[in-house]
């Protein structure tokens, strides 16, 4: 296992971290985790050199932390840095900060969380918990030993990310989505570099885009991969690309099988800046462009159409729509569009008034109202049959 310095901290994290969001399950119920296999996988990862384990209050139907706690018994807790996340969207009062942390420590069977994240900060949740005094509370939790280091995970635009980073000079780390398809999505490359320049450790989530980049690629993409002199699996291409960035501290992978874990461990041994040649990086760029062309909407995300007169999140809808088609993953698309943490009803495509103002100023001259209808037909709630 290879290790990298974790921001300004005097500690090196394993390049591969165990993300406990997709533990093996017995059936479709996320809370019904295959306990024995989950413990076997987590411990095998640690025995192989992984020293960073990540979970969250809400993973696996609220049961995820408990399974991690079981896996870290028998001396394994002392071998790793443990990370978990406060569900900030549930917080209603300052008293909730202590309440949730107390629950989490009980779930994890520990008295300390080494790396504690404010989960999924965005333009709404950040000011809400900030104004409730979360930073002052966190400093108290660090002082009394319940928390080692404070950070946040992030799901919003770069400017929001920058504002959060700049708001507090004691952030030790952050967690962002990053892969070769998401260099300009959310925090993106700008966010990666911005945080690293300020001495923050940067933990990467979704390096395989929720598994989308490991699926059998479309024919046009497959033909590009076939040109490579050195043959690799899609997972290897994607992971090595992320590890090419020296600003990256730890890459999390949510692994569901021992085979996935073993493959990722082997790839991690081959990673690092310089593992990919210039020609190979150019090949990945061509793959990224080929994927983009498969999207039904040639939206560049420039934002000229915003704000919408009726609050419709036009670029975000087109991004979800494109991804659902490109990766043949309608389930994820519908979840992001209308799931509990997805778009709000008032932000969805069926709220379009067809005023055409957005289409009039679109640099790509897209028929936006018409495309919003198509997006909603695919992603929106299914209509009930009459009778």
VOBA-1610 file (N, C-alpha, C; in pm, whole numbers, padded with zeros to 5 digits, always signed):
BEGIN
Unk+00084-00120+00000Unk+00000+00000+00000Unk+00088+00125+00000Unk+00049+00222-00078Unk+00119+00349-00081Unk+00046+00450+00010Unk+00120+00549+00055Unk+00066+00648+00148Unk+00101+00788+00101Unk+00015+00882+00139Unk+00039+01023+00103Unk+00015+01112+00224Unk+00087+01222+00226Unk+00067+01321+00331Unk-00075+01375+00324Unk-00136+01392+00439Unk-00274+01434+00448Unk-00279+01584+00480Unk-00267+01664+00374Unk-00270+01809+00394Unk-00156+01853+00484Unk-00188+01943+00576Unk-00087+01997+00667Unk-00061+01907+00786Unk-00140+01801+00801Unk-00127+01715+00919Unk+00000+01631+00913Unk+00050+01598+01028Unk+00169+01513+01038Unk+00123+01366+01039Unk+00062+01327+00929Unk+00010+01190+00916Unk-00005+01157+00768Unk+00020+01034+00733Unk+00004+00989+00595Unk-00109+00888+00586Unk-00201+00913+00493Unk-00313+00823+00472Unk-00285+00727+00359Unk-00343+00609+00366Unk-00333+00515+00255Unk-00401+00576+00134Unk-00342+00558+00016Unk-00400+00620-00104Unk-00542+00568-00128Unk-00569+00445-00087Unk-00704+00389-00097Unk-00767+00387+00040Unk-00884+00449+00052Unk-00961+00442+00175Unk-01081+00352+00155Unk-01130+00295+00263Unk-01249+00209+00254Unk-01373+00293+00277Unk-01451+00313+00172Unk-01576+00385+00183Unk-01690+00288+00213Unk-01749+00300+00331Unk-01848+00202+00376Unk-01991+00243+00340Unk-02009+00295+00220Unk-02143+00334+00175Unk-02211+00224+00095Unk-02132+00130+00042Unk-02189+00024-00043Unk-02144-00113+00006Unk-02165-00140+00134Unk-02128-00269+00191Unk-02212-00380+00127Unk-02163-00504+00129Unk-02241-00615+00071Unk-02374-00632+00143Unk-02480-00656+00067Unk-02615-00669+00122Unk-02672-00808+00095Unk-02766-00848+00180Unk-02834-00976+00162Unk-02948-00966+00063Unk-03003-00845+00047Unk-03112-00824-00047Unk-03115-00676-00084Unk-03226-00629-00141Unk-03234-00491-00189Unk-03247-00389-00077Unk-03273-00433+00046Unk-03287-00343+00159Unk-03148-00297+00205Unk-03115-00166+00193Unk-02981-00120+00229Unk-02941-00152+00373Unk-03040-00162+00462Unk-03009-00188+00603Unk-02975-00334+00629Unk-03007-00421+00532Unk-02984-00565+00551Unk-02846-00601+00496Unk-02743-00557+00566Unk-02604-00580+00526Unk-02562-00723+00560Unk-02485-00781+00472Unk-02424-00911+00500Unk-02312-00888+00601Unk-02345-00902+00727Unk-02253-00863+00834Unk-02120-00935+00827Unk-02122-01066+00810Unk-01998-01143+00810Unk-01907-01101+00695Unk-01966-01082+00575Unk-01885-01045+00460Unk-01834-00901+00472Unk-01916-00811+00526Unk-01873-00673+00546Unk-01753-00667+00641Unk-01761-00741+00750Unk-01649-00744+00846Unk-01525-00803+00780Unk-01544-00911+00704Unk-01430-00975+00637Unk-01362-00879+00540Unk-01442-00803+00465Unk-01385-00710+00368Unk-01311-00596+00434Unk-01374-00534+00535Unk-01310-00420+00602Unk-01180-00463+00667Unk-01181-00579+00732Unk-01058-00625+00798Unk-00951-00665+00697Unk-00991-00722+00585Unk-00893-00756+00482Unk-00828-00629+00427Unk-00909-00525+00409Unk-00855-00397+00361Unk-00751-00343+00460Unk-00784-00347+00589Unk-00692-00296+00691Unk-00566-00382+00697Unk-00582-00514+00689Unk-00466-00603+00690Unk-00376-00578+00568Unk-00436-00523+00461Unk-00360-00495+00338Unk-00301-00355+00337Unk-00318-00279+00445Unk-00254-00149+00457Unk-00347-00029+00454Unk-00476-00049+00431Unk-00570+00063+00434Unk-00579+00117+00577Unk-00563+00247+00593Unk-00567+00304+00728Unk-00669+00417+00742Unk-00762+00427+00647Unk-00866+00530+00653Unk-00999+00464+00618Unk-01092+00465+00713Unk-01224+00405+00695Unk-01329+00513+00711Unk-01418+00523+00612Unk-01515+00632+00607Unk-01657+00578+00610Unk-01741+00635+00695Unk-01883+00600+00699Unk-01963+00727+00726Unk-02093+00711+00754Unk-02178+00828+00781Unk-02303+00783+00856Unk-02365+00877+00922Unk-02484+00851+01004Unk-02595+00785+00922Unk-02610+00827+00796Unk-02723+00782+00715Unk-02695+00660+00627Unk-02572+00614+00620Unk-02542+00502+00531Unk-02616+00375+00571Unk-02656+00300+00471Unk-02725+00171+00491Unk-02845+00186+00586Unk-02929+00283+00551Unk-03052+00301+00627Unk-03029+00334+00773Unk-02918+00402+00802Unk-02887+00439+00940Unk-02813+00330+01017Unk-02783+00218+00953Unk-02716+00107+01020Unk-02567+00097+00987Unk-02520+00178+00891Unk-02384+00164+00842Unk-02277+00180+00949Unk-02292+00280+01035Unk-02190+00302+01138Unk-02179+00182+01231Unk-02291+00118+01261Unk-02289+00003+01351Unk-02211-00114+01292Unk-02225-00136+01161Unk-02150-00244+01098Unk-02000-00212+01097Unk-01967-00086+01076Unk-01825-00047+01082Unk-01772-00067+01223Unk-01853-00029+01322Unk-01812-00049+01461Unk-01781-00194+01492Unk-01863-00285+01440Unk-01839-00428+01461Unk-01708-00471+01394Unk-01686-00422+01272Unk-01565-00461+01198Unk-01439-00412+01267Unk-01448-00302+01340Unk-01329-00243+01401Unk-01301-00293+01543Unk-01375-00395+01584Unk-01344-00458+01712Unk-01218-00544+01699Unk-01180-00606+01807Unk-01066-00700+01809Unk-00935-00634+01767Unk-00919-00506+01804Unk-00793-00438+01779Unk-00784-00362+01648Unk-00885-00375+01561Unk-00878-00307+01431Unk-00900-00156+01442Unk-00972-00113+01546Unk-00994+00031+01562Unk-00862+00105+01579Unk-00766+00044+01645Unk-00639+00110+01671Unk-00550+00118+01546Unk-00587+00046+01441Unk-00504+00042+01321Unk-00543+00145+01216Unk-00654+00217+01239Unk-00706+00306+01134Unk-00744+00442+01191Unk-00755+00538+01100Unk-00822+00664+01129Unk-00967+00647+01083Unk-01059+00680+01170Unk-01201+00659+01145Unk-01267+00792+01113Unk-01341+00793+01003Unk-01415+00914+00961Unk-01563+00885+00957Unk-01642+00979+01008Unk-01787+00973+00988Unk-01840+01115+00976Unk-01971+01125+00950Unk-02027+01254+00910Unk-02154+01287+00987Unk-02165+01414+01025Unk-02287+01461+01090Unk-02393+01491+00985Unk-02516+01439+01002Unk-02624+01465+00905Unk-02681+01606+00924Unk-02615+01705+00865Unk-02649+01844+00894Unk-02792+01880+00857Unk-02850+01810+00760Unk-02987+01843+00718Unk-03091+01804+00823Unk-03051+01723+00921Unk-03141+01686+01031Unk-03131+01783+01148Unk-03028+01864+01151Unk-03001+01950+01266Unk-03103+02064+01272Unk-03167+02077+01388Unk-03266+02182+01410Unk-03224+02282+01516Unk-03136+02240+01606Unk-03094+02328+01716Unk-02951+02296+01754Unk-02883+02386+01827Unk-02744+02360+01869Unk-02731+02232+01951Unk-02836+02194+02022Unk-02831+02073+02104Unk-02816+01947+02018Unk-02857+01955+01893Unk-02849+01839+01805Unk-02705+01798+01774Unk-02613+01894+01778Unk-02473+01861+01748Unk-02423+01753+01843Unk-02441+01775+01972Unk-02398+01676+02071Unk-02478+01547+02060Unk-02608+01561+02036Unk-02695+01443+02030Unk-02651+01347+01919Unk-02627+01401+01801Unk-02587+01314+01692Unk-02449+01253+01714Unk-02354+01333+01760Unk-02221+01278+01784Unk-02225+01167+01889Unk-02305+01187+01994Unk-02316+01084+02099Unk-02369+00955+02038Unk-02473+00964+01956Unk-02528+00844+01889Unk-02422+00777+01804Unk-02346+00858+01730Unk-02248+00801+01638Unk-02136+00730+01711Unk-02091+00787+01822Unk-01987+00721+01900Unk-02037+00587+01954Unk-02164+00582+01991Unk-02222+00456+02038Unk-02229+00354+01925Unk-02276+00398+01808Unk-02283+00308+01693Unk-02146+00249+01660Unk-02045+00334+01664Unk-01910+00296+01622Unk-01829+00229+01733Unk-01886+00222+01852Unk-01822+00157+01966Unk-01683+00218+01993Unk-01679+00350+01995Unk-01554+00421+02017Unk-01582+00548+02096Unk-01478+00609+02149Unk-01496+00735+02222Unk-01442+00854+02144Unk-01398+00827+02016Unk-01337+00934+01939Unk-01354+00907+01789Unk-01389+01013+01715Unk-01389+01008+01570Unk-01267+01087+01523Unk-01178+01023+01451Unk-01054+01089+01411Unk-01078+01202+01312Unk-01166+01177+01214Unk-01199+01277+01113Unk-01350+01291+01106Unk-01399+01408+01146Unk-01543+01431+01152Unk-01583+01533+01046Unk-01680+01495+00963Unk-01723+01580+00853Unk-01864+01633+00874Unk-01886+01756+00834Unk-02022+01807+00818Unk-02066+01755+00681Unk-02173+01678+00680Unk-02207+01595+00563Unk-02282+01675+00456Unk-02225+01674+00335Unk-02295+01727+00218Unk-02327+01875+00227Unk-02233+01957+00266Unk-02261+02100+00274Unk-02294+02157+00137Unk-02389+02250+00136Unk-02426+02321+00013Unk-02472+02460+00051Unk-02528+02532-00044Unk-02566+02672-00022Unk-02677+02686+00082Unk-02751+02580+00110Unk-02858+02586+00210Unk-02812+02536+00346Unk-02747+02420+00351Unk-02713+02360+00480Unk-02598+02431+00550Unk-02503+02484+00473Unk-02389+02550+00537Unk-02431+02671+00620Unk-02503+02770+00565Unk-02539+02883+00652Unk-02629+02842+00769Unk-02709+02738+00748Unk-02799+02695+00856Unk-02720+02646+00977Unk-02624+02553+00956Unk-02548+02502+01071Unk-02443+02602+01117Unk-02391+02681+01026Unk-02296+02786+01065Unk-02360+02880+01165Unk-02482+02924+01135Unk-02550+03020+01221Unk-02595+02959+01353Unk-02603+02825+01358Unk-02634+02758+01484Unk-02509+02736+01569Unk-02393+02776+01518Unk-02271+02770+01596Unk-02194+02640+01585Unk-02201+02574+01468Unk-02138+02442+01456Unk-01986+02450+01469Unk-01924+02559+01425Unk-01778+02567+01433Unk-01732+02581+01578Unk-01802+02663+01652Unk-01769+02678+01795Unk-01790+02545+01867Unk-01900+02477+01836Unk-01926+02347+01897Unk-01816+02247+01862Unk-01776+02244+01734Unk-01674+02148+01690Unk-01542+02171+01761Unk-01506+02298+01782Unk-01382+02326+01853Unk-01388+02271+01995Unk-01506+02276+02056Unk-01522+02217+02189Unk-01508+02066+02186Unk-01564+02002+02082Unk-01554+01857+02069Unk-01410+01813+02042Unk-01334+01895+01971Unk-01192+01866+01950Unk-01116+01882+02081Unk-01149+01986+02154Unk-01080+02013+02280Unk-01103+01902+02382Unk-01224+01845+02384Unk-01250+01740+02483Unk-01217+01599+02431Unk-01164+01590+02309Unk-01113+01464+02259Unk-01210+01376+02184Unk-01335+01418+02170Unk-01431+01334+02097Unk-01410+01338+01946Unk-01350+01446+01899Unk-01323+01464+01756Unk-01175+01498+01739Unk-01114+01438+01637Unk-00974+01468+01610Unk-00958+01586+01517Unk-01021+01580+01399Unk-01006+01684+01298Unk-01140+01711+01233Unk-01164+01837+01199Unk-01291+01878+01141Unk-01277+01902+00990Unk-01374+01853+00916Unk-01380+01878+00772Unk-01524+01879+00725Unk-01542+01872+00595Unk-01678+01868+00540Unk-01677+01795+00406Unk-01789+01733+00375Unk-01809+01682+00239Unk-01900+01781+00168Unk-01897+01775+00035Unk-01952+01889-00040Unk-02028+01845-00164Unk-02143+01913-00186Unk-02225+01889-00306Unk-02288+02020-00352Unk-02211+02102-00421Unk-02265+02226-00475Unk-02165+02282-00574Unk-02178+02408-00610Unk-02091+02469-00709Unk-01960+02519-00647Unk-01860+02544-00731Unk-01728+02584-00683Unk-01733+02709-00597Unk-01811+02810-00636Unk-01813+02935-00559Unk-01862+02912-00417Unk-01958+02820-00400Unk-02005+02785-00266Unk-01893+02715-00190Unk-01823+02625-00258Unk-01710+02554-00197Unk-01604+02655-00148Unk-01570+02748-00233Unk-01470+02849-00199Unk-01515+02930-00077Unk-01642+02967-00072Unk-01692+03044+00042Unk-01680+02965+00172Unk-01708+02835+00167Unk-01700+02752+00287Unk-01554+02739+00332Unk-01465+02713+00239Unk-01323+02702+00273Unk-01273+02832+00335Unk-01310+02944+00276Unk-01262+03074+00322Unk-01324+03116+00455Unk-01436+03056+00491Unk-01508+03099+00611Unk-01440+03053+00741Unk-01346+02957+00730Unk-01289+02899+00852Unk-01146+02855+00822Unk-01050+02909+00894Unk-00910+02877+00863Unk-00860+02753+00935Unk-00950+02682+01004Unk-00908+02561+01077Unk-00962+02433+01015Unk-01023+02441+00895Unk-01061+02316+00829Unk-00934+02233+00806Unk-00937+02108+00845Unk-00822+02022+00820Unk-00835+01945+00688Unk-00957+01925+00643Unk-00975+01845+00522Unk-01115+01865+00465Unk-01132+01817+00343Unk-01264+01818+00280Unk-01277+01691+00197Unk-01399+01663+00158Unk-01427+01546+00075Unk-01511+01591-00045Unk-01461+01564-00166Unk-01529+01610-00287Unk-01543+01497-00388Unk-01642+01510-00475Unk-01656+01416-00586Unk-01559+01455-00696Unk-01485+01354-00747Unk-01386+01385-00850Unk-01355+01260-00930Unk-01360+01272-01060Unk-01323+01166-01153Unk-01304+01230-01290Unk-01264+01152-01389Unk-01229+01216-01517Unk-01350+01272-01592Unk-01471+01239-01546Unk-01591+01299-01605Unk-01638+01421-01528Unk-01583+01445-01410Unk-01635+01551-01321Unk-01530+01656-01286Unk-01449+01694-01382Unk-01345+01793-01353Unk-01401+01933-01333Unk-01519+01959-01387Unk-01581+02090-01371Unk-01715+02082-01300Unk-01743+01968-01239Unk-01869+01946-01168Unk-01847+01969-01019Unk-01939+02041-00955Unk-01928+02073-00814Unk-01794+02144-00787Unk-01715+02096-00691Unk-01588+02162-00660Unk-01490+02148-00776Unk-01485+02029-00836Unk-01403+02006-00954Unk-01254+02027-00930Unk-01180+02040-01040Unk-01035+02059-01031Unk-01001+02188-00959Unk-01078+02293-00981Unk-01051+02420-00912Unk-01062+02402-00761Unk-01163+02328-00717Unk-01180+02306-00574Unk-01069+02219-00516Unk-01030+02117-00590Unk-00920+02030-00547Unk-00795+02111-00520Unk-00759+02195-00615Unk-00637+02275-00602Unk-00653+02383-00495Unk-00772+02442-00487Unk-00795+02550-00391Unk-00778+02500-00247Unk-00835+02382-00220Unk-00823+02327-00085Unk-00680+02286-00054Unk-00615+02220-00151Unk-00478+02173-00128Unk-00382+02289-00105Unk-00402+02399-00178Unk-00316+02516-00160Unk-00327+02574-00020Unk-00437+02547+00047Unk-00459+02599+00183Unk-00425+02496+00289Unk-00356+02391+00248Unk-00307+02293+00344Unk-00409+02191+00389Unk-00521+02182+00320Unk-00625+02086+00357Unk-00598+01951+00291Unk-00623+01845+00365Unk-00626+01713+00303Unk-00749+01706+00215Unk-00738+01637+00102Unk-00852+01625+00011Unk-00884+01477-00009Unk-01000+01438+00038Unk-01049+01301+00023Unk-01144+01298-00097Unk-01124+01201-00184Unk-01205+01192-00306Unk-01312+01085-00291Unk-01435+01123-00321Unk-01545+01025-00330Unk-01588+01012-00476Unk-01655+00905-00504Unk-01707+00874-00639Unk-01598+00880-00747Unk-01481+00819-00724Unk-01380+00817-00830Unk-01424+00736-00951Unk-01520+00645-00929Unk-01573+00562-01037Unk-01715+00603-01073Unk-01754+00721-01025Unk-01886+00778-01053Unk-01998+00681-01017Unk-01992+00632-00892Unk-02094+00540-00846Unk-02095+00407-00920Unk-01982+00372-00979Unk-01972+00248-01055Unk-02001+00265-01203Unk-02047+00383-01244Unk-02082+00406-01384Unk-01962+00386-01476Unk-01844+00425-01428Unk-01725+00417-01512Unk-01665+00276-01516Unk-01724+00183-01442Unk-01675+00045-01445Unk-01762-00045-01533Unk-01877+00006-01574Unk-01968-00075-01656Unk-01910-00096-01795Unk-01963-00197-01865Unk-01922-00217-02004Unk-01951-00090-02080Unk-01848-00027-02137Unk-01868+00103-02200Unk-01943+00093-02332Unk-02005+00202-02376Unk-02067+00205-02509Unk-01961+00175-02616Unk-02006+00130-02730Unk-01913+00086-02836Unk-01813+00194-02873Unk-01860+00319-02885Unk-01770+00427-02925Unk-01658+00448-02823Unk-01690+00429-02694Unk-01589+00441-02589Unk-01498+00318-02590Unk-01557+00202-02608Unk-01480+00077-02611Unk-01371+00080-02719Unk-01405+00140-02832Unk-01308+00147-02942Unk-01188+00233-02905Unk-01212+00338-02827Unk-01101+00424-02784Unk-01012+00350-02685Unk-01074+00286-02585Unk-00995+00209-02489Unk-00909+00105-02560Unk-00964+00046-02667Unk-00892-00062-02738Unk-00764-00012-02804Unk-00752+00119-02823Unk-00632+00175-02885Unk-00512+00177-02789Unk-00538+00162-02660Unk-00430+00172-02562Unk-00330+00059-02580Unk-00203+00093-02571Unk-00097-00009-02579Unk-00103-00098-02457Unk-00120-00035-02340Unk-00127-00108-02213Unk-00275-00126-02179Unk-00323-00250-02180Unk-00465-00275-02156Unk-00497-00269-02007Unk-00607-00202-01975Unk-00649-00190-01837Unk-00801-00204-01829Unk-00851-00237-01710Unk-00995-00238-01690Unk-01044-00093-01679Unk-01173-00068-01704Unk-01225+00068-01686Unk-01200+00122-01545Unk-01210+00036-01444Unk-01185+00081-01306Unk-01041+00127-01289Unk-00948+00054-01349Unk-00808+00091-01335Unk-00779+00224-01403Unk-00830+00244-01523Unk-00811+00372-01591Unk-00861+00487-01503Unk-00983+00470-01449Unk-01045+00578-01372Unk-00969+00607-01243Unk-00931+00503-01170Unk-00862+00524-01043Unk-00722+00582-01064Unk-00649+00528-01161Unk-00515+00581-01186Unk-00521+00728-01227Unk-00626+00766-01300Unk-00641+00907-01341Unk-00653+00996-01217Unk-00735+00956-01119Unk-00750+01038-00998Unk-00619+01046-00922Unk-00550+00933-00909Unk-00424+00931-00833Unk-00311+01006-00903Unk-00330+01040-01030Unk-00229+01121-01099Unk-00217+01260-01037Unk-00320+01303-00964Unk-00322+01438-00908Unk-00256+01438-00770Unk-00143+01505-00756Unk-00072+01503-00627Unk-00149+01570-00514Unk-00248+01652-00548Unk-00328+01720-00444Unk-00422+01623-00372Unk-00447+01507-00433Unk-00538+01408-00375Unk-00469+01336-00259Unk-00535+01331-00143Unk-00478+01264-00025Unk-00521+01118-00019Unk-00651+01094-00021Unk-00709+00960-00010Unk-00821+00948-00112Unk-00828+00833-00177Unk-00938+00804-00269Unk-01027+00698-00204Unk-01154+00733-00184Unk-01249+00638-00127Unk-01314+00557-00237Unk-01331+00430-00212Unk-01407+00346-00304Unk-01510+00270-00223Unk-01636+00277-00266Unk-01743+00203-00200Unk-01753+00064-00260Unk-01692-00033-00194Unk-01678-00168-00250Unk-01781-00263-00191Unk-01844-00341-00277Unk-01952-00431-00236Unk-01913-00578-00237Unk-01801-00610-00298Unk-01756-00750-00305Unk-01607-00758-00275Unk-01565-00875-00233Unk-01422-00896-00208Unk-01343-00882-00337Unk-01403-00919-00449Unk-01334-00908-00578Unk-01305-00761-00611Unk-01403-00674-00586Unk-01382-00530-00609Unk-01272-00477-00518Unk-01274-00518-00393Unk-01173-00473-00298Unk-01034-00518-00343Unk-01022-00645-00382Unk-00892-00696-00421Unk-00839-00625-00545Unk-00929-00599-00642Unk-00887-00528-00762Unk-00837-00388-00728Unk-00910-00319-00640Unk-00870-00182-00604Unk-00739-00180-00527Unk-00718-00279-00442Unk-00591-00287-00369Unk-00473-00304-00466Unk-00494-00389-00566Unk-00387-00412-00663Unk-00362-00287-00748Unk-00468-00216-00785Unk-00450-00092-00862Unk-00377+00012-00779Unk-00411+00019-00650Unk-00347+00118-00561Unk-00196+00098-00555Unk-00152-00025-00567Unk-00007-00051-00563Unk+00063+00003-00687Unk-00013+00031-00793Unk+00047+00080-00918Unk+00023+00228-00941Unk-00033+00297-00843Unk-00077+00434-00865Unk+00033+00536-00840Unk-00001+00660-00871Unk+00088+00771-00840Unk+00112+00859-00960Unk+00150+00985-00937Unk+00185+01073-01049Unk+00291+01008-01137Unk+00261+01000-01267Unk+00353+00937-01360Unk+00316+00795-01396Unk+00214+00739-01329Unk+00171+00603-01362Unk+00108+00597-01500Unk+00051+00708-01544Unk-00006+00718-01678Unk+00084+00803-01766Unk+00106+00760-01887Unk+00186+00839-01981Unk+00102+00954-02036Unk+00169+01047-02102Unk+00097+01157-02165Unk-00003+01107-02268Unk+00035+01004-02344Unk-00055+00948-02444Unk-00177+00885-02378Unk-00155+00822-02265Unk-00268+00757-02195Unk-00362+00862-02137Unk-00309+00970-02086Unk-00396+01077-02035Unk-00475+01140-02149Unk-00413+01153-02267Unk-00485+01205-02383Unk-00596+01109-02425Unk-00571+00979-02411Unk-00672+00878-02443Unk-00793+00893-02350Unk-00766+00914-02221Unk-00876+00932-02125Unk-00956+01057-02159Unk-00889+01162-02203Unk-00959+01283-02243Unk-01051+01257-02362Unk-01007+01175-02455Unk-01091+01139-02569Unk-01211+01056-02524Unk-01191+00968-02426Unk-01302+00890-02371Unk-01405+00983-02308Unk-01356+01078-02230Unk-01446+01176-02166Unk-01529+01250-02271Unk-01465+01294-02378Unk-01536+01365-02484Unk-01637+01275-02555Unk-01602+01148-02573Unk-01694+01054-02638Unk-01817+01031-02552Unk-01797+01017-02421Unk-01912+01003-02330Unk-02003+01126-02340Unk-01942+01244-02342Unk-02021+01368-02346Unk-02112+01371-02468Unk-02060+01325-02582Unk-02137+01332-02706Unk-02256+01237-02705Unk-02257+01141-02612Unk-02370+01048-02603Unk-02490+01110-02533Unk-02469+01224-02467Unk-02579+01289-02395Unk-02682+01347-02489Unk-02810+01338-02457Unk-02916+01390-02545Unk-02924+01542-02550Unk-02862+01610-02452Unk-02869+01757-02448Unk-02728+01814-02452Unk-02691+01887-02556Unk-02555+01944-02564Unk-02540+02070-02479Unk-02579+02059-02353Unk-02568+02172-02259Unk-02427+02178-02205Unk-02368+02297-02202Unk-02232+02315-02151Unk-02229+02357-02005Unk-02348+02377-01944Unk-02353+02419-01805Unk-02307+02561-01782Unk-02317+02646-01883Unk-02268+02784-01871Unk-02352+02868-01775Unk-02479+02830-01756Unk-02565+02902-01661Unk-02629+03028-01714Unk-02616+03057-01843Unk-02678+03178-01899Unk-02830+03175-01882Unk-02887+03056-01878Unk-03033+03042-01867Unk-03084+03069-01726Unk-02994+03087-01631Unk-03033+03103-01492Unk-03018+03248-01447Unk-03100+03293-01351Unk-03203+03213-01285Unk-03329+03202-01369Unk-03394+03089-01360Unk-03521+03067-01430Unk-03630+03150-01364Unk-03721+03201-01445Unk-03830+03285-01391Unk-03917+03211-01290Unk-03918+03076-01298Unk-04003+03000-01207Unk-03923+02906-01117Unk-03792+02927-01111Unk-03709+02850-01018Unk-03668+02713-01065Unk-03683+02682-01194Unk-03644+02551-01245Unk-03491+02544-01254Unk-03433+02435-01205Unk-03287+02417-01207Unk-03245+02357-01342Unk-03242+02441-01444Unk-03225+02394-01582Unk-03093+02320-01605Unk-02976+02377-01577Unk-02851+02304-01604Unk-02841+02174-01525Unk-02885+02175-01400Unk-02878+02054-01318Unk-02968+01945-01375Unk-03085+01981-01420Unk-03176+01882-01479Unk-03113+01820-01603Unk-03055+01903-01687Unk-02992+01850-01809Unk-02873+01760-01775Unk-02802+01793-01670Unk-02689+01709-01630Unk-02738+01571-01583Unk-02842+01570-01500Unk-02899+01444-01453Unk-02953+01362-01570Unk-03023+01428-01660Unk-03080+01364-01778Unk-02970+01304-01866Unk-02866+01382-01894Unk-02756+01333-01975Unk-02688+01212-01911Unk-02660+01221-01780Unk-02591+01111-01714Unk-02674+00983-01714Unk-02805+00997-01695Unk-02892+00878-01695Unk-02885+00806-01830Unk-02876+00884-01938Unk-02870+00825-02071Unk-02729+00775-02103Unk-02628+00856-02076Unk-02490+00821-02109Unk-02448+00690-02043Unk-02481+00676-01914Unk-02435+00560-01839Unk-02542+00451-01827Unk-02654+00471-01897Unk-02763+00374-01892Unk-02800+00342-01747Unk-02820+00447-01669Unk-02844+00433-01525Unk-02964+00518-01485Unk-03081+00470-01524Unk-03203+00545-01497Unk-03234+00553-01347Unk-03198+00448-01274Unk-03226+00447-01130Unk-03159+00562-01058Unk-03030+00582-01084Unk-02958+00693-01021Unk-03015+00826-01067Unk-03047+00836-01197Unk-03103+00960-01249Unk-03232+00998-01180Unk-03320+00902-01164Unk-03448+00930-01097Unk-03427+00965-00951Unk-03330+00900-00887Unk-03303+00931-00747Unk-03253+01075-00733Unk-03162+01117-00820Unk-03109+01252-00813Unk-03214+01356-00851Unk-03308+01315-00933Unk-03412+01408-00979Unk-03525+01422-00879Unk-03571+01310-00824Unk-03689+01316-00736Unk-03674+01239-00606Unk-03552+01199-00572Unk-03529+01130-00445Unk-03531+01228-00328Unk-03521+01176-00206Unk-03530+01262-00086Unk-03423+01369-00077Unk-03308+01346-00137Unk-03201+01447-00136Unk-03178+01506-00274Unk-03271+01482-00367Unk-03259+01533-00502Unk-03320+01671-00517Unk-03364+01702-00638Unk-03425+01832-00662Unk-03556+01846-00586Unk-03586+01966-00542Unk-03713+01993-00478Unk-03822+01998-00585Unk-03946+01966-00551Unk-04054+01966-00651Unk-04062+02096-00730Unk-04037+02208-00665Unk-04048+02337-00734Unk-03930+02363-00827Unk-03827+02279-00821Unk-03710+02298-00907Unk-03713+02208-01031Unk-03810+02119-01039Unk-03811+02018-01145Unk-03866+02072-01276Unk-03846+01995-01380Unk-03876+02040-01517Unk-04023+02067-01542Unk-04113+01998-01471Unk-04256+02018-01495Unk-04305+02153-01444Unk-04217+02230-01379Unk-04254+02364-01335Unk-04222+02471-01440Unk-04169+02429-01554Unk-04139+02522-01663Unk-04267+02589-01714Unk-04264+02720-01727Unk-04380+02797-01775Unk-04378+02815-01927Unk-04273+02765-01991Unk-04256+02777-02137Unk-04257+02922-02183Unk-04193+03007-02102Unk-04186+03149-02138Unk-04084+03175-02248Unk-03992+03080-02269Unk-03890+03086-02374Unk-03778+03187-02345Unk-03779+03254-02230Unk-03672+03350-02200Unk-03536+03280-02198Unk-03533+03158-02142Unk-03406+03084-02133Unk-03355+03046-02272Unk-03447+03002-02358Unk-03407+02963-02493Unk-03355+03083-02572Unk-03410+03199-02546Unk-03369+03319-02620Unk-03225+03359-02592Unk-03175+03325-02472Unk-03039+03368-02436Unk-02939+03252-02432Unk-02985+03129-02466Unk-02896+03013-02462Unk-02791+03023-02572Unk-02659+03022-02538Unk-02555+03030-02641Unk-02556+02912-02737Unk-02611+02798-02690Unk-02617+02679-02775Unk-02747+02673-02856Unk-02834+02773-02837Unk-02963+02781-02908Unk-03046+02654-02887Unk-03047+02606-02762Unk-03123+02485-02731Unk-03270+02517-02711Unk-03360+02430-02757Unk-03503+02445-02730Unk-03533+02398-02587Unk-03497+02480-02491Unk-03494+02437-02351Unk-03629+02386-02300Unk-03742+02456-02321Unk-03868+02402-02270Unk-03900+02262-02326Unk-03873+02241-02453Unk-03899+02111-02513Unk-03811+02003-02451Unk-03683+02035-02428Unk-03591+01939-02369Unk-03624+01911-02222Unk-03674+02012-02152Unk-03717+01991-02013Unk-03834+01892-02006Unk-03923+01900-02102Unk-04035+01805-02106Unk-03983+01663-02122Unk-03887+01644-02212Unk-03831+01511-02235Unk-03759+01459-02111Unk-03688+01549-02042Unk-03619+01509-01920Unk-03719+01463-01814Unk-03828+01538-01799Unk-03927+01502-01697Unk-03999+01373-01732Unk-04022+01351-01860Unk-04086+01226-01901Unk-04003+01105-01861Unk-03871+01119-01868Unk-03784+01007-01833Unk-03762+00996-01683Unk-03743+01112-01617Unk-03700+01111-01476Unk-03811+01131-01376Unk-03923+01190-01419Unk-04029+01225-01326Unk-04111+01107-01279Unk-04203+01131-01185Unk-04290+01025-01133Unk-04370+00960-01246Unk-04387+00830-01234Unk-04467+00758-01333Unk-04614+00796-01320Unk-04681+00817-01431Unk-04822+00850-01428Unk-04905+00725-01399Unk-05008+00744-01317Unk-05097+00633-01285Unk-05191+00605-01402Unk-05210+00477-01429Unk-05302+00440-01536Unk-05445+00469-01494Unk-05526+00515-01590Unk-05666+00549-01560Unk-05745+00423-01529Unk-05844+00438-01443Unk-05934+00326-01413Unk-05881+00237-01305
//
